[in-house]
Every structure is written in structure tokens, then in C-alpha cells.
């Protein structure tokens, strides 16, 4: 089965040194965009214990099994790196070097290689050697402090904000920018240091600008976009579910309160001293009907109101279904690749790679004689 599809990265070769979290997601994104991603799995797995058949972050990839601590293990990785455009690793600083597969030997074998490094703290700094997880990284950037109600502890956004937004997607941006440079006439390969703390901090740029201009208070639940506003938040419905309200602009707000049926009963939205009163009135009204009924009420309007759906419900939402935002492949419902391209559409081509299952295929396609005896000359 072919490894590449019709995505814009068709023809780009990527080596992924198996890990957990943002590294696999970044490599999946590259694979979704058409790159030929070969994942180097190690005996015993990456550590999460998830059945490989369900690990969707390994879709559209192929896998080879290499023991990096065994004789010849590093040489096999360097053989792959020599034929690749991008390499992605997510070890702690210094680990790849100790294994003999750090940037030095890889770039020596392939001067145009883009060597992408994914960590939480970065390759240097006082915390570089420390263990950590998403929650720690977003905590020190200030991002976590913004999420949740002002009288409650910060709310946890799963691991979406740090691992994937501040980490994986910044790694993808970085390696693709570096690949563009490497492919210029005078270009060369380089190391991309993608740290979750850097990316997450970068995501807060607009908030820092608003704070500097006096339009954002440095405390939770006191601002326009963090739950402080009664017309930008979530409200419980009669059946214990929720509706999301984002009626920021006056014209949208007018539609919102009109369809809510309380336009003549509310204090002015500009009377900040009465925002608590406004919020309670809106909340009381939402509690009179079910989520399904309110969804019908606001359908077709510009009131900026939507039902809060669960992960299981989301694929059946009419808009997402019409756009095929979710897809089914190999019996698994999953988010479809994003974004979309008019000339080079991407797709889910392969089920999650099983560790080591594609060694012969990769050896043939990448012409790797040491990986398979029948691969032929390099």
C-alpha cells in the first residue's frame, strides 16, 4: 500500500523517533499533509500502553522497529536520516546525543536535514533537564492562570493548549519553515528547538497586548473573553447540558437577547456594575428549556450561540457532518486532516501503524540495505 497521498507534502520524507504527546501528533499532521512518515519504534513501546490499533496519532505512518541501545541501532537511524528531509524527536536534552543520533551525526550524513526537537522546557535553561507535563508548561507561561472562574482553581484544558497547540503545531510550523530554507539554492539543514513553553507563551501575544493597553486584567474571570462577560460564556439548560454564548458585538447581542426572550428584562450590557444581575437573568432563562430546544431557537441566527457537544456527539453535528470534519477509516471515527487544500487534498490513507510492521516496505521504498536483505543497493 502506498505511503504517500495527494497532500501538499507528497514526496517529503520524515523520520519520527517514537515518543508520546506532541511529537507523534506533529508527525501525524505532517503525514496527514502527504509526507511519508516512518516512525522508529523501540522494543516495548513508547510508554502509554495504548493498543497501537487505536492510536490515531500514528495514522498515515509506517513503522520500523529499532533498538537504539543495541549494536547497529544508531547506524540504522542514521541511514534513515540520510534519506529524509525532516527528523522529529522528543527526548530530553542530550539523550539523542548519547544514543549517537543527535543533530551532529545526522546533519553530517545529510547537510540539508531539518532536525526537529520537541520538548516541554526547551533545549536549554534552568529547567531543561527537569521532567514535566503539559500542565506544568502552561502554568509557568501564564496561560493556565487565565482559564476558569475567578473564585475557583484554574480549569484544566486537557492537554490541548500545551502539548498540541503550543507544542506540536509550533514544531510543524518550525520544521516546514526550515524545510523551505533548506530547499533554497543556498539553504542548509538546521535544528528546530520547539519548546512547549515558548509556543504557549507565543499564543498569549494578543492578551499581553490587551493588558498593556489597559483592556485586560491580570486575573481570571474578569475579562471579556475569560468568563467575566455575561454574554461570552456557557449556561446550563433544563436537561443539565450547556449552551455556549459568544454575543460580543452589539448587533449579535441584540439578536441573542431577542431570541432568548428577555430583551426587555435585562439591564444594559454596558452597565458593568450590573453584570452579575445580567448573568443571573440569562442563566435563569436558559434553565427553562433543554439544550435541544435552545439549539432550535437559535438555529439560523447570528446570535453566536451553539450547543456544547461531547466528543461523542460532535461528529453528528449537521455542519460538521456536511463538511466531513470527521471521517471513518478502518472502523475508527476520527477527526479528518486539516486544513483543506483545493489542488492537493489530504486524506486518511492508512490505519495506525503497528510497531515494526512496515520494515520490509520501508526498506524497499527508501532503499535501505541494512534494514532488509532484499532491499537492493542504496
Secondary structure, 3 states (H helix, E strand, C coil): CCCCCCCCCCCCEEEEECCCCHHHHHHHHHHHCCCEEEEEECCCCCCCCCCHHHCHHHCCEEEEECCCCCCCHHHHHHHHHHCCCEEEECCCCCHHHHHCCCHHHHHHHCCCCEEEEEECCCCCCCCCCCCCCHHHHHHHCCCHHHCCCCCCCCCCCCCHHHHHHHHHHHHHHHHHHHHHHHCCCCCCCEEEEEEHHHHHHHHCHHHHHHHHCCCCCCCCCCCCCCCCCCCEEEEECCCCCEEEEECCCHHHHHHHHHHHCCCCCCCCCCCHHHHHHHHHHHHHHHCCCCHHHHHHHHCCCCCCEEECCCHHHHCCCHHHHHHCCEEEECCEEEECCCCCCCCCCCCCCCCCCCCCCCHHHHHHHHCCCCCCCCCCCC
